[in-house]
Amino acid sequence: MLAPRSHRLAAVATLALLVGLGACSGASQEQEAAPVAAEAGAVDLSADCPATVVIQTDWNPESEHGAQYAMLGTDYTVDTKLKTVSGPLMSQGKATGIDVEIRAGGPAIGFEAVAAQMYKDDDITLGYASTDGQIQTSQELPVKAVMAPLDINPQIIMWDPATYPDVKTIADLKAAGAIVRVFGGNSYVEYLVDSGQLDREQIDEGYDGTPANFVAAQGKDAQQGFASAEPYIYENEVKDWAKPVAFQLIHDAGWKIYAGAMSVRTDRLEELTPCLKKLVPVMQQAEVDYYADSAATNALILDLVEQYDTGWVYSEGVATFSEEQQKKLGLVGNAGNATIGDFDTARVQGILDVMVPIAEKLGSPAQEGLTVDDLVTNEFLDPEIGLAG
């Protein structure tokens, strides 16, 4: 998903404790030779893009990444050591004349920030970024987002509705006096405190990523999570809990970042512009196609999780729930127009305004004079490509 590193760390610890993987498998093979790009179909990227477009994700394969994995067909190659998958880059079932390589993040890259990977390795064409992360790394590792596969950040604070029947929002947890368990250093936590929605004294930054403390508290404590994962996991796969949780999206509490946005290094934007003009619409279409029929891509995602064998568990049930929840909650969508993947620049300005002092407080100050245009662009999007109503 998308998503900040704290969620990824939580998931690797939490899901490793859960039931075994109920996954289906797509066609794959151990890597023996680099894939050969097929002859281009209706969309030909071979003249404008690198021979292999490399995408660095921020975590293991999961449904939130479906739009990227949907660009792979059935002829793909898996490198289980490097945790990568590669093959001809496809658009609506036809080759584009180049290959795509998708790299797992999180444990596969030692939990290093995606932007740092992008500046280490010129082979990486696109990497995942969040608006707050972009602001924090803008001095040393600036990246510019060119498409937002997720319109709404899936991060949540969750609680037990039986213990707190009157709690409907994160701010209600303040009056309820609940401890809120999170990972330390999260910019959204600073926002929730600064905006008066939570008290500093009720924040517990000792969250270890497992469900153990949440279960042991018997509903008294709230906890961070993802709307597209934890509600299903806690009700269906954490056997010592096995009941619903309530939650509010951090987005609905005012923290309206874009998470998992497809981004390029700022210093490579001009170089990659001819490619991006053709590639970004292909990525938009891949997202539309994924949410229209996800079966083959989800099978690939589950197959990769099994082959990568990082200790992280991702079941078919979670994958299916995630995709349905993304659509149900509007985590993916056209955001009020006809276009998938575009940025609301006023929304980005709002985050920039509140994030600059937070970044200073967290010891990673923003580049002086940073603007919305430094962070995002809608230049490469096809405004006519979007999810059906």
C-alpha positions as CSV (number, residue, x, y, z in Angstrom):
1,M,0.0,0.0,0.0
2,L,0.8,2.6,0.5
3,A,2.3,3.8,2.5
4,P,4.6,5.1,5.1
5,R,7.3,2.8,6.5
6,S,5.5,2.5,9.8
7,H,2.7,0.6,8.3
8,R,5.1,-1.7,6.5
9,L,7.0,-2.5,9.7
10,A,3.7,-3.1,11.5
11,A,2.5,-5.5,8.8
12,V,5.7,-7.6,8.7
13,A,5.5,-8.2,12.4
14,T,1.7,-8.5,12.7
15,L,1.0,-10.8,9.7
16,A,3.9,-13.1,10.5
17,L,1.9,-14.2,13.5
18,L,-1.2,-15.0,11.5
19,V,-2.6,-18.0,9.7
20,G,-0.9,-19.5,6.7
21,L,-1.1,-18.1,3.2
22,G,-4.2,-19.1,1.2
23,A,-2.8,-18.0,-2.1
24,C,-3.3,-18.9,-5.7
25,S,-0.4,-18.8,-8.1
26,G,0.2,-17.1,-11.4
27,A,2.7,-18.3,-14.0
28,S,6.3,-17.6,-13.0
29,Q,9.8,-19.0,-13.1
30,E,13.1,-18.5,-11.3
31,Q,15.3,-16.0,-13.0
32,E,17.7,-17.5,-15.5
33,A,17.9,-14.8,-18.2
34,A,16.6,-11.2,-18.7
35,P,13.2,-11.1,-20.4
36,V,13.0,-10.0,-24.0
37,A,10.6,-7.3,-24.8
38,A,7.9,-8.3,-27.2
39,E,7.1,-6.5,-30.4
40,A,5.0,-3.4,-29.6
41,G,1.3,-3.3,-30.1
42,A,-1.0,-0.2,-30.3
43,V,1.1,1.7,-27.7
44,D,4.8,1.7,-28.6
45,L,7.1,3.0,-25.8
46,S,10.3,1.7,-27.3
47,A,11.4,5.0,-28.9
48,D,10.9,7.2,-25.8
49,C,11.4,5.0,-22.7
50,P,14.2,3.0,-21.2
51,A,14.4,-0.6,-22.5
52,T,13.3,-1.6,-19.0
53,V,11.1,0.7,-16.8
54,V,12.1,0.0,-13.2
55,I,9.5,0.7,-10.5
56,Q,10.6,0.7,-6.8
57,T,7.7,0.0,-4.5
58,D,7.7,0.5,-0.7
59,W,6.7,-2.9,0.4
60,N,6.0,-6.5,-0.5
61,P,3.5,-7.1,-3.3
62,E,-0.1,-6.4,-2.3
63,S,-3.4,-5.3,-3.8
64,E,-2.7,-1.6,-3.3
65,H,0.0,-2.1,-5.8
66,G,-2.3,-3.9,-8.3
67,A,-2.1,-1.1,-10.9
68,Q,1.6,-1.6,-11.3
69,Y,1.6,-5.4,-11.3
70,A,-1.3,-5.3,-13.9
71,M,1.3,-4.1,-16.4
72,L,2.8,-7.6,-16.4
73,G,1.4,-10.3,-18.5
74,T,1.8,-14.1,-18.1
75,D,5.4,-14.2,-19.4
76,Y,7.3,-12.9,-16.3
77,T,10.5,-13.8,-14.5
78,V,11.0,-13.8,-10.8
79,D,14.3,-13.1,-9.0
80,T,13.7,-14.5,-5.5
81,K,17.0,-13.2,-4.2
82,L,16.5,-9.6,-5.2
83,K,12.7,-9.8,-4.8
84,T,11.9,-8.5,-8.3
85,V,9.6,-9.5,-11.1
86,S,10.1,-8.5,-14.7
87,G,8.6,-9.1,-18.1
88,P,7.2,-7.3,-21.1
89,L,5.3,-4.2,-20.2
90,M,1.7,-4.7,-21.4
91,S,-1.1,-2.3,-22.2
92,Q,-4.5,-3.9,-22.4
93,G,-3.1,-7.3,-23.3
94,K,-0.6,-6.0,-25.9
95,A,3.1,-5.5,-25.6
96,T,4.5,-1.9,-25.6
97,G,8.0,-2.8,-26.9
98,I,9.8,-2.5,-23.6
99,D,10.0,-4.4,-20.3
100,V,9.0,-3.5,-16.8
101,E,10.7,-4.5,-13.6
102,I,8.9,-4.1,-10.3
103,R,11.0,-4.2,-7.1
104,A,9.7,-5.0,-3.7
105,G,10.5,-2.6,-0.9
106,G,10.5,-2.8,2.9
107,P,12.5,-5.8,4.0
108,A,13.8,-6.3,0.4
109,I,15.7,-3.1,0.6
110,G,16.5,-3.1,4.3
111,F,13.5,-0.8,5.0
112,E,15.4,2.1,3.4
113,A,13.3,5.0,2.0
114,V,12.3,4.7,-1.6
115,A,13.8,8.1,-2.5
116,A,17.1,7.0,-1.1
117,Q,17.0,4.0,-3.4
118,M,16.2,6.1,-6.4
119,Y,19.2,8.4,-5.8
120,K,21.5,5.4,-5.3
121,D,20.4,3.6,-8.5
122,D,19.9,5.4,-11.8
123,D,18.2,2.3,-13.2
124,I,15.1,3.1,-11.1
125,T,12.6,5.0,-13.3
126,L,9.8,5.5,-10.9
127,G,9.4,5.1,-7.2
128,Y,6.6,5.3,-4.6
129,A,6.3,8.6,-2.6
130,S,4.0,10.2,0.0
131,T,3.4,13.9,0.1
132,D,4.7,14.3,3.6
133,G,7.8,12.2,2.8
134,Q,8.5,14.3,-0.3
135,I,8.5,17.4,1.9
136,Q,10.8,15.8,4.4
137,T,13.4,14.7,1.8
138,S,13.1,17.7,-0.4
139,Q,16.5,19.1,0.5
140,E,18.6,16.0,-0.2
141,L,16.4,13.6,-2.2
142,P,13.8,15.6,-4.1
143,V,11.2,13.6,-6.1
144,K,8.2,14.8,-8.1
145,A,5.0,12.8,-8.3
146,V,3.5,12.2,-11.7
147,M,0.5,10.0,-10.9
148,A,-1.5,9.1,-7.7
149,P,-2.8,5.6,-7.9
150,L,-4.4,6.0,-4.5
151,D,-6.6,9.1,-4.1
152,I,-7.0,8.6,-0.4
153,N,-4.3,7.4,2.1
154,P,-5.5,4.1,3.7
155,Q,-4.0,4.8,7.1
156,I,-6.3,4.7,10.1
157,I,-6.5,4.8,13.8
158,M,-8.7,1.9,15.0
159,W,-10.4,1.0,18.2
160,D,-12.9,-1.5,19.8
161,P,-16.5,-0.4,19.1
162,A,-17.7,-2.4,22.0
163,T,-15.4,-0.6,24.5
164,Y,-16.0,2.8,22.9
165,P,-19.6,2.8,21.5
166,D,-19.7,6.6,21.5
167,V,-16.3,7.1,19.7
168,K,-16.9,7.9,16.0
169,T,-13.7,9.8,15.2
170,I,-10.0,10.0,16.2
171,A,-10.8,13.2,18.1
172,D,-13.4,11.3,20.2
173,L,-10.6,9.2,21.5
174,K,-9.2,12.2,23.3
175,A,-12.3,12.7,25.4
176,A,-12.5,8.9,26.0
177,G,-8.9,9.0,27.4
178,A,-7.8,6.0,25.3
179,I,-4.1,5.2,24.8
180,V,-3.3,5.4,21.0
181,R,-0.5,3.0,20.1
182,V,1.6,4.1,17.1
183,F,5.1,3.9,15.7
184,G,7.3,6.8,16.6
185,G,8.3,9.6,14.3
186,N,5.1,9.6,12.2
187,S,4.3,13.1,10.8
188,Y,0.6,12.4,11.0
189,V,0.8,11.9,14.8
190,E,2.4,15.3,15.1
191,Y,-0.5,16.7,13.0
192,L,-3.1,15.0,15.2
193,V,-1.5,16.5,18.3
194,D,-0.9,19.9,16.8
195,S,-4.5,20.1,15.6
196,G,-5.8,19.3,19.1
197,Q,-7.4,16.0,18.1
198,L,-5.2,13.9,20.4
199,D,-3.2,14.8,23.5
200,R,0.5,14.1,23.5
201,E,0.1,12.2,26.8
202,Q,-2.2,9.6,25.3
203,I,0.2,8.7,22.5
204,D,2.2,5.5,23.0
205,E,5.0,5.3,20.4
206,G,6.0,1.8,21.6
207,Y,3.8,-0.1,19.1
208,D,5.8,-3.2,18.1
209,G,3.8,-4.1,15.0
210,T,2.1,-7.2,16.5
211,P,-1.5,-7.5,17.7
212,A,-0.4,-8.8,21.1
213,N,-0.8,-5.5,23.0
214,F,-4.0,-4.6,21.4
215,V,-5.5,-7.9,22.3
216,A,-4.0,-7.9,25.8
217,A,-5.6,-4.4,26.4
218,Q,-9.0,-6.0,25.8
219,G,-10.2,-3.1,23.8
220,K,-9.0,-0.3,26.0
221,D,-6.3,0.9,23.6
222,A,-6.5,2.3,20.1
223,Q,-3.9,1.5,17.4
224,Q,-2.7,2.6,14.0
225,G,-3.4,0.5,10.9
226,F,-4.7,0.5,7.4
227,A,-8.3,0.5,6.3
228,S,-7.5,-1.9,3.5
229,A,-5.9,-4.6,5.8
230,E,-6.4,-4.5,9.6
231,P,-10.2,-4.6,9.8
232,Y,-10.2,-7.9,7.9
233,I,-7.1,-9.3,9.6
234,Y,-8.2,-8.6,13.2
235,E,-11.7,-10.0,12.6
236,N,-10.7,-13.0,10.5
237,E,-7.0,-13.9,11.1
238,V,-6.1,-12.7,14.6
239,K,-7.8,-15.6,16.5
240,D,-7.4,-14.0,19.9
241,W,-9.5,-11.0,18.8
242,A,-11.8,-12.3,16.0
243,K,-14.3,-9.4,16.1
244,P,-14.8,-6.1,14.3
245,V,-12.8,-3.0,14.9
246,A,-14.0,0.6,14.2
247,F,-11.7,3.2,12.7
248,Q,-11.4,6.6,11.1
249,L,-9.2,7.3,8.1
250,I,-6.5,9.8,9.0
251,H,-7.4,11.5,5.7
252,D,-10.9,12.2,7.2
253,A,-9.1,13.8,10.2
254,G,-7.6,16.3,7.9
255,W,-4.2,14.6,7.0
256,K,-4.9,14.6,3.2
257,I,-1.6,13.4,1.8
258,Y,-1.2,11.3,-1.3
259,A,0.4,7.9,-0.5
260,G,2.2,5.6,-2.9
261,A,2.3,8.2,-5.6
262,M,4.4,7.3,-8.7
263,S,7.3,9.6,-8.7
264,V,10.6,10.4,-10.5
265,R,13.8,12.1,-9.3
266,T,13.4,15.8,-9.8
267,D,16.8,16.0,-11.6
268,R,15.6,13.4,-14.1
269,L,12.2,14.8,-14.9
270,E,13.4,16.6,-18.1
271,E,15.2,13.5,-19.3
272,L,12.2,11.2,-18.7
273,T,9.5,13.6,-20.0
274,P,9.2,12.0,-23.5
275,C,8.7,8.6,-21.8
276,L,6.3,9.9,-19.2
277,K,4.0,11.5,-21.8
278,K,3.3,8.0,-23.1
279,L,3.9,5.8,-20.1
280,V,1.7,7.6,-17.5
281,P,-1.5,7.0,-19.6
282,V,-0.5,3.4,-19.8
283,M,-0.3,3.3,-16.0
284,Q,-3.7,5.0,-15.7
285,Q,-5.2,2.4,-18.0
286,A,-3.5,-0.4,-16.1
287,E,-5.2,0.8,-12.9
288,V,-8.6,1.0,-14.6
289,D,-8.1,-2.6,-16.0
290,Y,-7.0,-3.9,-12.6
291,Y,-10.1,-2.7,-10.8
292,A,-12.3,-4.0,-13.6
293,D,-10.9,-7.5,-13.4
294,S,-8.2,-8.2,-10.8
295,A,-8.2,-12.0,-10.7
296,A,-5.0,-12.6,-12.8
297,T,-3.1,-9.8,-11.1
298,N,-4.0,-10.8,-7.6
299,A,-2.9,-14.4,-8.4
300,L,0.4,-12.9,-9.5
301,I,0.7,-10.8,-6.3
302,L,0.0,-13.9,-4.1
303,D,2.5,-16.0,-6.1
304,L,5.2,-13.3,-5.6
305,V,4.6,-13.1,-1.9
306,E,5.0,-16.8,-1.6
307,Q,8.1,-16.9,-3.8
308,Y,9.8,-13.9,-2.1
309,D,9.3,-15.6,1.3
310,T,10.3,-12.6,3.4
311,G,8.4,-13.9,6.4
312,W,5.4,-11.7,5.6
313,V,2.0,-13.3,5.2
314,Y,-0.6,-12.1,2.8
315,S,-3.7,-14.2,2.3
316,E,-6.1,-14.4,-0.6
317,G,-8.8,-13.1,1.9
318,V,-6.8,-10.0,2.7
319,A,-6.1,-9.4,-1.0
320,T,-9.8,-9.6,-1.9
321,F,-10.9,-7.5,1.0
322,S,-8.3,-4.9,0.2
323,E,-9.4,-4.4,-3.3
324,E,-13.1,-4.2,-2.3
325,Q,-12.3,-1.9,0.6
326,Q,-10.3,0.5,-1.7
327,K,-13.3,0.9,-3.9
328,K,-15.9,1.0,-1.1
329,L,-14.1,3.8,0.8
330,G,-13.0,5.7,-2.3
331,L,-9.3,5.0,-1.6
332,V,-9.1,4.7,-5.4
333,G,-11.2,6.8,-7.7
334,N,-11.5,9.7,-10.0
335,A,-11.9,12.3,-7.1
336,G,-14.9,14.1,-8.5
337,N,-13.9,14.2,-12.2
338,A,-13.3,11.8,-15.0
339,T,-9.6,11.2,-14.4
340,I,-7.8,8.5,-12.5
341,G,-4.4,9.5,-10.9
342,D,-4.6,13.3,-10.8
343,F,-3.5,15.5,-8.0
344,D,-5.7,18.2,-6.3
345,T,-3.1,21.0,-6.1
346,A,-5.1,22.9,-3.4
347,R,-5.0,19.8,-1.3
348,V,-1.3,19.4,-1.7
349,Q,-0.8,23.1,-0.8
350,G,-2.8,22.4,2.4
351,I,-0.5,19.6,3.4
352,L,2.6,21.7,2.5
353,D,1.4,24.4,4.8
354,V,1.0,22.2,7.8
355,M,3.9,19.8,7.0
356,V,6.7,22.4,6.8
357,P,6.7,23.2,10.6
358,I,6.3,19.5,11.3
359,A,9.3,18.6,9.2
360,E,11.3,21.1,11.1
361,K,10.2,19.7,14.4
362,L,11.1,16.1,13.2
363,G,14.6,17.2,12.2
364,S,14.1,16.9,8.4
365,P,13.3,20.5,7.3
366,A,11.9,21.2,3.9
367,Q,13.8,22.8,1.1
368,E,13.4,26.6,1.4
369,G,10.8,28.0,-0.9
370,L,9.3,24.5,-1.7
371,T,6.1,24.8,-3.8
372,V,3.3,22.5,-4.9
373,D,4.8,22.5,-8.4
374,D,8.0,21.0,-6.9
375,L,6.0,18.1,-5.5
376,V,3.4,17.1,-8.1
377,T,2.3,17.5,-11.7
378,N,-0.7,16.5,-13.7
379,E,1.1,17.2,-17.0
380,F,1.4,13.6,-18.2
381,L,-2.1,12.3,-17.3
382,D,-4.7,11.6,-19.9
383,P,-7.8,13.3,-18.5
384,E,-10.1,10.9,-20.3
385,I,-8.8,7.8,-18.6
386,G,-10.7,7.0,-15.4
387,L,-12.7,4.4,-13.5
388,A,-16.2,3.8,-14.7
389,G,-18.9,5.4,-12.5
